[in-house]
Amino acid sequence: MTLSKEDLENTLITLANTPAQRNASLGYLPAILFAKWAADKADEPGFPESIGLKEKPVYNTDLSPKELISQVIENPILYPADETVIETPKDVRHHFEVLKHTIKTLGIFQTGDMKAEDIQNAFDAYLNRMFIESRENINTFQPFAADIVQQIAGKTEEAYDPFCKTGELLCAVDADKRIGSEPFKPMSTVAYVRSCFRGKRIELADDPISAPLTNEDGTLRRFPLVVSNIDHDVSHKQQEKNPAVSMDIYGRFALCHETDVLNSTVMLLHSLACTADTGRCIMVSPSFLNGGFRFMKPAESVQLLENDWLEAVIQIRGNENPRFRFSSLPHEMQIMVFSKNKDQNRKGKILFINDESEYSKEAVEKICKAFHDFQEISGYSKIVELKDILKSRKPDLNPKSHTAVLEVPMALDLEEARQELIKIEGKRLAVLADILDLLEEMKTE
């Protein structure tokens, strides 16, 4: 049976809505979908080699759930997910049933004749639903930000994302080679599947810090373009001190205190440290994190800004998760663009853009035009001198603060105001006279 884009999208969204398999489906469903797609296209000349498969993939719908799990773990190239989130025996049974149902459902259809773009759109619809339904990773999937990053980044030889997550930023940029690091297997599976569907394969590493950041001689490797989506959900204790982290942060940014927590500030500094001296670094984060600046000490923020790398701060609308609709956290995202070799007309200046519109092609084009033209638009974008930003003890990097338009008071008609005051004064004197008369009457009585 030939599968339409709508059929695939509805099937994937149905699977994403299955409550007890949220995190599990994030790991296995992309791998299973990819295996089915690869098996259906395996007879096309050169196709297996193009996605890195040395042998023809086989899609077997007759395997038991236990056998399917074993195949997933034993063949990570075909099924690159080897972790699940299963907490109770009930979850295990349910997870196996969902996995079996997924295999059987997709086995009915042929995906090899579908356009890769249609599969990608259906896959993105599934991801969007997954993150709406999940309690975590609410800021991970950002198609709005990815489209903006794509146009701002332009063409580059090599792009790197040290905190790859689902890979939408790396897949968006126009690079001859893409490298990403992501330790969480379900996320790296999503990134792998997305990159294969789009024909923009990502070279993935498990370690988000050291690999592949060091050269053979032990020096820090740098890239002409670094992109990353950072958020507050990834903070965790590292198992051991990592020399690459020390090289990045403590050597390059002396005021940063040592830490064994991988938080948004460390992620920002690490990304900047592996950006080439003539390169660009583009960071996406929830607005309340300020791209990693929020938890920096004032002296650290000033030291970083004095390098004059920050070129633009762009605020856009983020995903509105129904689970968080009563939360006080704003559903807004910030894109920070750092350029280590600014154009002469941009040196000593920062462009702030505040776009409050819904995600659309027109909104993306307006943002990117304002960035490329380095353009001021009243109430939308503003160019601010870096020296003015540094005057404050805690530098203000909120685009709303700089793009807000204050209401100009209307011109005052002095003669009209004088006549109005005369009327008010007359009324006051009349009331005062009435009070005096009333007091006189009270004395008489």
Disulfide bonds with the S-S distance in Angstrom:
none
